[in-house]
Each structure stands twice: as structure tokens, then as C-alpha cells.
Amino acid sequence: MPLNSARFELTQVRADILSLLGEHIPVQEGVPDDEDLSARGLTSMAIVALIYSIEDHFEVEIPESQMQLRNFLTVKGITEIVLANQR
């Protein structure tokens, strides 16, 4: 369910990101924010699908300049992208 508030709650954003990630790789609540998700099997193809899911779920548009692999390899990086692009 999309979040419609002007500011996203950090804990909710993280929980939603983990849920979206769970569609592509095995994750649990205990995933460290700075763990390299490629070690859990996150591929470049999965990242592309994840970007679409993130944009749809959070109702954000991620600029092409931010669509770099390194921005999507950790929960922290993904969270920062979502928060930076909130409307």
C-alpha cells in the first residue's frame, strides 16, 4: 500500500523496503542496513524490478542519475534513495 504522507516514517520505509526486497531475495528483519545484498542473491535484473516496485509503492520517481548499482546494494542505500525523493 502506498504511503501518501509528505514525510515517510523511517521505520516504516525500512520495513516496506524489506518487504519489497523479499520478493526478490531471502531477507529477514535482522538484515543489517549496510550488508551487501548481492551476497544474498540480489542481481542487476532484480534491482531493475526493485526500482519499479519502489517507485510504485512509495510514489516516488528515482532520477536516472541515482540509478546506480551501488545505491541499491544495501538497505541503507535504498532507504536513502526513497527518503531523498519523497514529494
Secondary structure as UniProt FT lines:
FT   HELIX           10..21
FT   TURN            22..24
FT   TURN            29..30
FT   TURN            33..34
FT   HELIX           37..40
FT   HELIX           44..58
FT   HELIX           64..66
FT   HELIX           69..72
FT   HELIX           75..84
//
